[in-house]
Amino acid sequence: MKRVNYLYTVFIVWLITFGFVSITNSQHLGVAQNELGNQTKVAELIESREVGKYKIVIKYGSFDKTKHKLRFHKKNPTALIKVDNQKCYGTDGTMPRTEITSISLFELGKEYSFPKNQYNSLFEPHLGKQYYPQIFSIKEHPSTIEIHLNGGDGHGSYEVKWFIFKKSKLIKRHLFDIHRLEKLDYNNPLIITSKLRTVYEK
């Protein structure tokens, strides 16, 4: 009888012990999953390219829908058509995952920032280690600096080229949107012209 009680006690202790361990591991796993989930919402990442005395820096991060005005299709309430009253590029009716937060040009001791209208409708930029470095590039021409970037996928694809005029610091954006025939339309770029804003100057 004593042996039965002993075995029963050992069995109960075994259940409690391994049950506790299992619960503990599950809780830690939950924390790890939560932490990983939080990490997917990147606050800000930075990528840059240089040519000669010029350097372009793009900062980007997770799209925060609470900071934007969203407009959906009347017949399809899940299809996103506009962000902040603008057509959004980089998605095909889905919620963006990443957005550009700022673009800056550095020239020796000076820093210039791009006006928001040059990038605030461009989502899912092809930035980061998962993309070829050549997708984001910078070239120097006699009178301009050319910056190239791709974004989106499928019907949400786009290609953008920024031309910065060295002397006037005017910036002209050429945006090539995906064509209804599933190819980029290089004949009719969407052009926005504005001027760089001086942020810092030695």
VODRENVO-202640 format. One record per residue (C-alpha): residue number from 0; x, y, z. Coordinates in pm, 1 decimal. Layout:
NODE num       c1       c2       c3
NODE NUM        X        Y        Z
...
END
This chain:
NODE num       c1       c2       c3
NODE   0      0.0      0.0      0.0
NODE   1    282.5    231.9     91.4
NODE   2    447.5    150.2   -239.1
NODE   3    127.0    241.9   -426.1
NODE   4    102.8    572.1   -237.9
NODE   5    467.3    642.0   -312.8
NODE   6    422.5    574.3   -683.0
NODE   7    108.6    787.7   -688.3
NODE   8    292.6   1073.9   -518.6
NODE   9    580.0   1047.0   -765.9
NODE  10    330.0   1047.6  -1054.2
NODE  11    154.9   1361.7   -922.2
NODE  12    487.5   1536.7   -872.4
NODE  13    587.1   1438.8  -1225.4
NODE  14    264.7   1583.3  -1368.1
NODE  15    299.7   1904.0  -1174.1
NODE  16    665.4   1941.9  -1262.0
NODE  17    633.6   1878.9  -1632.0
NODE  18    303.9   2061.4  -1650.4
NODE  19    465.7   2363.5  -1492.0
NODE  20    759.8   2343.4  -1730.2
NODE  21    525.5   2317.8  -2025.3
NODE  22    324.2   2618.8  -1909.5
NODE  23    640.3   2816.7  -1843.0
NODE  24    779.7   2738.0  -2188.5
NODE  25    449.0   2828.1  -2346.0
NODE  26    448.7   3163.1  -2169.3
NODE  27    805.2   3235.4  -2277.5
NODE  28    716.5   3131.7  -2630.4
NODE  29    424.3   3371.2  -2621.7
NODE  30    653.4   3653.4  -2511.2
NODE  31    899.2   3565.8  -2786.1
NODE  32    621.9   3565.3  -3041.9
NODE  33    493.8   3898.0  -2912.8
NODE  34    842.7   4044.8  -2925.3
NODE  35    888.7   3915.1  -3277.0
NODE  36    552.8   4060.1  -3370.6
NODE  37    659.8   4397.2  -3235.2
NODE  38    985.7   4376.4  -3426.6
NODE  39    798.8   4344.4  -3752.4
NODE  40    669.8   4696.0  -3693.9
NODE  41    997.2   4870.8  -3760.5
NODE  42   1004.8   5228.9  -3638.5
NODE  43   1262.4   5344.8  -3890.5
NODE  44   1525.6   5203.9  -4123.1
NODE  45   1784.8   5394.4  -4324.7
NODE  46   1941.2   5326.5  -4662.2
NODE  47   2181.3   5549.6  -4852.6
NODE  48   2378.6   5581.4  -5175.0
NODE  49   2671.9   5807.5  -5264.1
NODE  50   2827.8   5950.2  -5577.0
NODE  51   3104.2   6211.1  -5576.7
NODE  52   3023.0   6474.0  -5313.1
NODE  53   2653.8   6379.6  -5301.2
NODE  54   2476.2   6137.1  -5072.1
NODE  55   2108.6   6044.8  -5074.1
NODE  56   1946.9   5902.8  -4758.7
NODE  57   1602.6   5742.6  -4750.4
NODE  58   1434.9   5666.3  -4419.0
NODE  59   1143.6   5424.5  -4416.4
NODE  60    938.9   5219.1  -4173.8
NODE  61    612.7   5039.1  -4108.2
NODE  62    296.1   5198.9  -4236.1
NODE  63     85.2   5335.9  -3949.4
NODE  64   -273.2   5359.2  -4069.1
NODE  65   -374.3   5564.3  -3763.3
NODE  66   -165.8   5853.6  -3896.1
NODE  67   -329.7   5861.1  -4237.9
NODE  68   -667.8   5928.0  -4390.8
NODE  69   -775.9   5616.1  -4578.3
NODE  70  -1035.3   5590.7  -4851.1
NODE  71  -1179.6   5257.8  -4965.8
NODE  72  -1378.9   5154.5  -5270.6
NODE  73  -1754.0   5196.6  -5228.0
NODE  74  -1835.9   4853.2  -5371.1
NODE  75  -1543.1   4682.5  -5202.2
NODE  76  -1485.3   4822.4  -4852.3
NODE  77  -1156.6   4632.6  -4816.0
NODE  78  -1001.4   4776.2  -5133.3
NODE  79   -786.3   5078.5  -5051.9
NODE  80   -787.3   5341.1  -5326.2
NODE  81   -644.8   5654.8  -5163.2
NODE  82   -416.8   5755.4  -4876.5
NODE  83   -439.5   6115.2  -4757.2
NODE  84   -658.8   6197.7  -5058.7
NODE  85   -393.3   6074.5  -5302.0
NODE  86   -371.3   5768.1  -5519.3
NODE  87   -129.8   5530.9  -5349.8
NODE  88    142.7   5349.3  -5543.3
NODE  89    301.0   5022.7  -5443.1
NODE  90    -14.3   4827.4  -5354.0
NODE  91   -304.3   4687.7  -5550.5
NODE  92   -588.8   4775.6  -5316.6
NODE  93   -425.2   4629.4  -5006.5
NODE  94   -302.1   4810.8  -4695.3
NODE  95     62.3   4924.4  -4733.9
NODE  96    319.6   4761.3  -4509.0
NODE  97    602.3   5010.5  -4549.1
NODE  98    624.6   5380.5  -4625.8
NODE  99    898.0   5636.0  -4688.3
NODE 100    926.5   5876.7  -4396.3
NODE 101   1190.0   6114.1  -4535.0
NODE 102   1445.1   6164.4  -4812.7
NODE 103   1751.9   6383.0  -4770.2
NODE 104   2033.8   6497.3  -4994.8
NODE 105   2375.3   6572.8  -4846.6
NODE 106   2626.8   6786.2  -5033.1
NODE 107   2950.8   6836.7  -4842.1
NODE 108   2844.1   7035.0  -4532.6
NODE 109   2484.8   7092.0  -4642.9
NODE 110   2169.8   6888.9  -4591.8
NODE 111   1853.8   6927.1  -4798.1
NODE 112   1520.6   6754.5  -4746.1
NODE 113   1270.8   6642.9  -5006.7
NODE 114    921.2   6794.5  -4981.9
NODE 115    667.5   6531.4  -4876.4
NODE 116    477.9   6553.9  -5203.0
NODE 117    780.1   6391.2  -5368.9
NODE 118    737.4   6061.5  -5181.9
NODE 119    427.5   6047.3  -4957.1
NODE 120    221.5   5849.0  -5209.0
NODE 121    495.0   5589.3  -5269.7
NODE 122    461.7   5271.9  -5061.1
NODE 123    640.2   4936.6  -5048.4
NODE 124    976.5   5079.7  -5164.8
NODE 125   1227.8   4814.7  -5266.3
NODE 126   1475.4   4891.7  -4991.4
NODE 127   1662.0   4649.8  -4768.5
NODE 128   1878.7   4340.2  -4802.3
NODE 129   1604.2   4137.8  -4971.7
NODE 130   1634.3   4351.8  -5286.2
NODE 131   1917.9   4402.5  -5532.1
NODE 132   2122.9   4713.3  -5438.8
NODE 133   2097.0   4841.4  -5797.6
NODE 134   1722.8   4899.0  -5754.7
NODE 135   1804.1   5205.5  -5544.1
NODE 136   2078.0   5402.4  -5719.3
NODE 137   2224.0   5748.3  -5765.8
NODE 138   2403.1   5892.4  -6070.2
NODE 139   2574.4   6223.4  -6129.4
NODE 140   2527.9   6413.3  -6454.9
NODE 141   2686.1   6747.7  -6553.6
NODE 142   2391.6   6954.8  -6425.6
NODE 143   2175.6   6707.6  -6232.9
NODE 144   2174.6   6424.5  -5982.4
NODE 145   1955.4   6129.4  -6079.5
NODE 146   1803.6   5898.8  -5817.2
NODE 147   1629.1   5577.5  -5913.3
NODE 148   1398.3   5356.2  -5704.6
NODE 149   1145.5   5080.9  -5765.0
NODE 150    854.6   4977.6  -5547.0
NODE 151    547.8   4760.0  -5519.5
NODE 152    471.1   4430.5  -5686.7
NODE 153    243.3   4309.5  -5964.0
NODE 154    -29.8   4560.1  -6045.3
NODE 155    101.2   4787.2  -5770.7
NODE 156    447.9   4819.3  -5925.3
NODE 157    606.7   5154.0  -5998.9
NODE 158    938.5   5308.7  -6089.8
NODE 159   1044.1   5654.6  -5983.4
NODE 160   1327.9   5882.4  -6093.7
NODE 161   1417.2   6203.9  -5918.1
NODE 162   1625.0   6464.1  -6098.9
NODE 163   1789.2   6724.9  -5878.1
NODE 164   1929.2   7032.1  -6051.4
NODE 165   2261.0   7110.3  -5885.5
NODE 166   2250.1   7490.5  -5900.2
NODE 167   1884.1   7569.9  -5838.6
NODE 168   1815.0   7267.9  -5613.4
NODE 169   1491.0   7213.7  -5799.6
NODE 170   1374.8   6855.4  -5791.3
NODE 171   1163.9   6688.1  -6058.1
NODE 172   1000.5   6351.9  -5997.3
NODE 173    913.4   6118.7  -6285.0
NODE 174    680.0   5843.3  -6169.6
NODE 175    611.1   5549.5  -6401.2
NODE 176    298.5   5363.9  -6295.7
NODE 177    202.5   5010.3  -6392.7
NODE 178      3.5   5010.6  -6716.7
NODE 179   -328.2   4832.3  -6756.4
NODE 180   -147.3   4603.5  -7003.2
NODE 181     72.2   4491.9  -6711.8
NODE 182    379.3   4688.7  -6807.8
NODE 183    526.9   5016.5  -6693.6
NODE 184    418.8   5309.3  -6907.9
NODE 185    739.7   5503.2  -6978.7
NODE 186    571.4   5736.2  -7227.7
NODE 187    354.4   5920.0  -6977.5
NODE 188    536.9   5977.4  -6648.5
NODE 189    359.6   6158.3  -6366.3
NODE 190    576.8   6464.0  -6300.0
NODE 191    595.8   6668.8  -5981.1
NODE 192    837.7   6961.5  -5953.7
NODE 193    933.1   7131.8  -5627.9
NODE 194   1240.1   7265.4  -5450.4
NODE 195   1466.8   7110.1  -5190.8
NODE 196   1449.9   7261.7  -4843.8
NODE 197   1774.8   7348.2  -4666.5
NODE 198   1792.8   7167.5  -4333.3
NODE 199   2152.1   7230.8  -4230.5
NODE 200   2438.2   7434.5  -4367.8
NODE 201   2785.7   7485.9  -4227.2
END
